[in-house]
């Protein structure tokens, strides 16, 4: 990376890193539950190349025009921003995941009711031979809603 920084401006390397990272994320949009290891590995390799071209030029550009006496303050500021970003990502991920799963769960469960005719016909359909076993072993008769 140092060789490239001596030949090209950090801005161009940063732009290249963003484009490569974007291509990697675009490649990941084709993932489904049947994705194989090779496809995931290729996406991660492309992502790693993009990240290398992203972070090294950012740090180089941050220190490029600073006087030597301000390097310590700049280093502390860059470290603080990195920690702040990591903490925000770590703490917001579970919240965002919970919010994104509550909607589909509510949609799935909202139609399950003893008064829903489609639900009742599903329970009374092809599963009729299993009904005595379910009643006897899994639930006391007082808890059955059928």
C-alpha positions in Angstrom: 0.0 0.0 0.0 2.9 2.3 0.7 4.1 2.0 -2.8 0.7 3.0 -4.2 0.5 5.9 -1.8 3.8 7.3 -3.2 2.5 7.1 -6.8 -1.2 8.1 -6.3 -3.1 10.6 -4.2 -4.8 9.1 -1.2 -8.1 10.4 -2.5 -8.0 8.2 -5.6 -7.0 5.2 -3.6 -9.9 6.0 -1.2 -12.3 6.2 -4.1 -11.0 2.9 -5.5 -11.5 1.3 -2.1 -15.1 2.6 -1.9 -15.9 1.3 -5.4 -14.4 -2.2 -4.6 -16.3 -2.3 -1.3 -19.5 -1.4 -3.1 -19.0 -4.1 -5.6 -18.5 -6.6 -2.8 -21.7 -5.5 -1.1 -23.5 -5.7 -4.4 -22.2 -9.2 -4.9 -23.6 -10.1 -1.5 -27.1 -9.1 -2.5 -27.4 -12.4 -4.4 -26.9 -14.5 -1.2 -29.7 -16.8 -0.2 -30.0 -19.8 2.2 -28.4 -22.1 -0.3 -25.2 -20.0 -0.8 -22.0 -22.1 -1.0 -18.7 -21.4 0.7 -16.9 -20.4 -2.4 -19.4 -17.5 -3.1 -19.1 -16.2 0.4 -15.3 -16.5 0.4 -15.0 -14.6 -2.9 -17.2 -11.8 -1.5 -15.1 -11.6 1.7 -11.8 -11.4 -0.3 -13.2 -8.6 -2.5 -14.4 -6.9 0.7 -11.0 -7.2 2.4 -9.3 -5.6 -0.7 -11.8 -2.8 -0.5 -11.2 -2.3 3.2 -7.4 -2.1 2.7 -7.8 0.6 0.1 -10.2 2.4 2.5 -8.5 2.6 5.9 -4.9 3.1 4.9 -5.6 6.2 2.7 -8.0 7.6 5.3 -5.2 7.5 7.9 -2.7 8.9 5.4 -5.0 11.8 4.4 -5.7 12.5 8.1 -2.1 13.1 8.9 -0.9 14.5 5.5 -1.1 18.2 6.2 -0.7 18.3 10.0 2.3 19.8 11.7 4.4 17.4 13.7 3.4 18.8 17.1 -0.3 18.0 16.4 0.2 14.3 15.6 -0.6 13.2 19.1 -3.9 15.1 19.2 -4.9 13.8 15.7 -4.0 10.2 16.7 -6.2 10.5 19.8 -9.1 12.0 17.8 -8.8 9.2 15.1 -8.8 6.6 17.9 -11.7 8.1 19.7 -13.8 8.2 16.4 -12.9 4.6 15.7 -14.0 3.5 19.2 -17.1 5.6 19.0 -18.1 4.0 15.6 -17.4 0.5 16.9 -19.5 1.0 20.0 -22.4 2.5 18.1 -22.3 -0.4 15.6 -22.1 -3.0 18.5 -24.9 -1.4 20.5 -27.3 -0.6 17.6 -27.1 -4.0 15.8 -29.3 -5.9 18.3 -31.8 -3.1 18.4 -32.1 -3.0 14.6 -32.3 -6.7 14.4 -35.1 -6.9 17.0 -37.1 -4.2 15.2 -36.7 -5.9 11.8 -37.9 -9.3 13.2 -40.8 -8.0 15.2 -42.8 -7.0 12.1 -42.7 -10.4 10.4 -43.3 -12.2 13.7 -46.4 -10.1 14.2 -47.6 -10.8 10.7 -47.2 -14.5 11.1 -48.9 -14.8 14.5 -51.7 -12.3 13.9 -53.8 -14.9 11.9 -53.4 -17.7 14.5 -56.5 -17.6 16.5 -59.2 -20.1 17.5 -61.8 -18.0 15.8 -59.9 -18.0 12.4 -61.7 -20.5 10.1 -58.6 -21.1 8.0 -56.5 -22.0 11.1 -59.3 -24.3 12.4 -59.6 -26.1 9.1 -55.8 -26.6 9.0 -55.9 -28.1 12.4 -58.8 -30.4 11.6 -57.5 -31.4 8.2 -55.0 -34.2 7.5 -53.8 -34.2 11.1 -56.9 -35.8 12.5 -55.2 -39.2 13.3 -52.7 -37.3 15.5 -55.2 -35.4 17.5 -55.7 -38.0 20.4 -52.0 -38.3 20.8 -51.6 -34.5 21.0 -54.4 -34.2 23.5 -53.1 -37.0 25.7 -49.4 -36.3 25.8 -48.7 -32.6 25.1 -51.6 -30.6 26.5 -54.1 -31.0 29.2 -57.6 -31.0 27.8 -58.4 -27.7 29.7 -55.8 -25.9 27.6 -57.0 -27.0 24.2 -58.9 -24.3 22.3 -60.5 -26.6 19.8 
